[in-house]
Amino acid sequence: MTFTDFLQLLTDGLVLGSMYGLIAVGYTMVYGILQIINFAHGEIFMLGGFGALFAYAWVPALHEISLWAALPVMLVVGVLVSVTAAVAAERFTYRPLRNAPRLAPLITAIGLSLFLQQVVFNFFTLPGESMGITAPVPFPQLDGGPLRLGGVTVSYAAILTLVVAAGAMTGLTYFVGRTRTGRAMQATAQDPKTARLMGIDTDRVIVVAFAVGAVLAAVACLTQGLRLGSISYNMGFIAGLKGFTAAVLGGIGNIRGAMLGGVVLGVAESLASGLLPHLPSLQMFGGSVWKDVWAFVILIVVLLIRPQGLLGERIADRA
Amino acid sequence: MTALLEVEDLRVAYGKVEAVKGISFSVEEGQAVTLIGTNGAGKTTTLHTLSGLLTPSGGRVRFAGQDLAGVPAHKVVALGLAHSPEGRHIFPRLTVEENLLLGAFLRKDADGIADDTERAYTLFPRLRERRIQPAGTLSGGEQQMLAMARALMCRPRLLMLDEPSMGLSPIMMKKIMATVAELKATGTTILLVEQNARAALSLADQAYVMETGRVVLSGSGERLLHDDSVRKAYLGEE
């Protein structure tokens, strides 16, 4: 284990964590306003990848140009699919349950997850193949080998993930803090009834929260497809769980917390699976098999020490 | 002449429990009107219904000539009906100034908003001192000032104040009620719900006494201030 190896693990963790953070933002924004966990968010993420792949597979013109040039088209289609699904989910499943007991939207979300998975499983079709998919589907790959920075190897897809995550966070911070809709969103999160007295259409704000979360999730899934080379109909389950964990770790309801939680989780996973095999007495707990275990151990430890999460407010601050 | 606000036989129910059982009253332009009564009389429920947060089960509300039936809360404020809710309900994690600007959420005239922000700070100098502070860190009285100032930011045709003096120290209570009187003097039309009946009646042109969802007595503030039953029940006099 050299220092370069350590830097490599750190970089991998940062990339992974940025993607978790992008997913986590969707959980945290919806929770911040509605106090519900949209457990179907993992599937919203998955749909973004399949939307992008669908565009790539069915538009032959995209194969003639470099994947870099095709990416914006894939991204737009992926985002559209995710946003449509998220907005429809809000309108037709969550909104009718707005005043129902907490458990109702939660169970609905689980049902919605299975439904969306099955839709992709049964109906997603690639050109020249029969309807439905069984195995993970290959995702197009960016040309050009990995970059070597010092001794650290980074793929273009990894760099893209970092750039996109940084860009998305900057944009989101501006949106929430500086725009009219962003301010309406903060007001709605803090006191929805009073927000309506200010003239804020809170139903619209809620739709925007779902939509923004879906955009970031779709972006995240596209980067995961590019990094790992394939996507599958059930990829949303573990990704959603990690995104949710990141959101709780950072302090649910807090947007910067979601990104921080994602990075902490990604780095912890990467270090745990990479470093532990080098420690004589702990080597049996290392490797990628254990990485999810360590992710949740971190979550439990943080919540024991700081139940409100890393950047969360104490409950008493919530009016 | 028709009144700015006309409420006719208004009924509001929470499930099967009727909280407001057919009340009628009106507010004329430039008037200060007060609803007084004990806890649970239906005063706050009435204001919530007027601003669209609750849906009436019967009756009619007309504001500035328009029927408010089916108008959602966020559109009611666009008509010029501002509501400063009971318990203040400022946005705790936004700054004082951000709270004020939310009061002007539907306005597009940047210059006018700047003028009105300045006016709010002149009316409540304390808020100017604290403009970049999160509103949750203000004292109760300061939060009440902010809630009133925020409601004024939409340039309302009618300002509804729900229990502005609740939970405040006697000094702060006096200050707030003096501000209400000042607003009235400068021509703001006010509908005031207040448990401090004496203060409310002293400044009201017209007053309505509510008991368990009904208006049981009405008249000018002056008259009710000297009414025997009111003095006994609400002013604590023998």
Contacts between the chains, C-beta under 8 A, distances in Angstrom:
chain1	res1	chain2	res2	distance
A	180	B	105	7.5
A	183	B	94	7.8
A	183	B	98	6.8
A	183	B	101	7.4
A	183	B	102	6.6
A	183	B	105	7.9
A	184	B	102	8.0
A	184	B	105	6.9
A	186	B	91	7.3
A	186	B	93	7.5
A	186	B	94	6.3
A	187	B	91	5.4
A	187	B	94	7.1
A	187	B	102	5.4
A	190	B	91	4.7
A	190	B	92	6.3
A	190	B	93	5.9
A	190	B	94	7.1
A	191	B	89	5.6
A	191	B	91	5.9
A	193	B	53	6.0
A	193	B	85	7.7
A	193	B	89	7.4
A	194	B	85	6.2
A	194	B	89	4.2
A	194	B	91	7.2
A	195	B	102	7.8
A	196	B	52	7.5
A	196	B	53	6.7
A	196	B	72	7.6
A	196	B	73	4.0
A	196	B	74	5.0
A	197	B	51	6.0
A	197	B	53	7.4
A	197	B	73	6.3
A	197	B	77	6.3
A	197	B	82	7.8
A	197	B	83	5.0
A	197	B	85	6.6
A	198	B	74	7.8
A	198	B	77	6.8
A	198	B	102	4.8
A	198	B	103	6.2
A	198	B	105	4.7
A	198	B	106	7.9
A	198	B	150	7.7
A	198	B	154	7.9
A	199	B	74	5.0
A	199	B	75	7.8
A	199	B	77	4.3
A	199	B	78	5.9
A	199	B	105	4.8
A	199	B	106	4.0
A	199	B	154	7.1
A	200	B	74	5.7
A	200	B	102	7.8
A	200	B	105	5.9
A	201	B	72	7.7
A	201	B	74	4.8
A	202	B	74	7.3
A	313	B	93	7.6
A	317	B	92	6.8
A	317	B	93	7.1
A	317	B	136	6.8
A	318	B	92	8.0
A	319	B	89	7.4
A	319	B	91	8.0
A	319	B	92	4.9
A	319	B	136	7.2
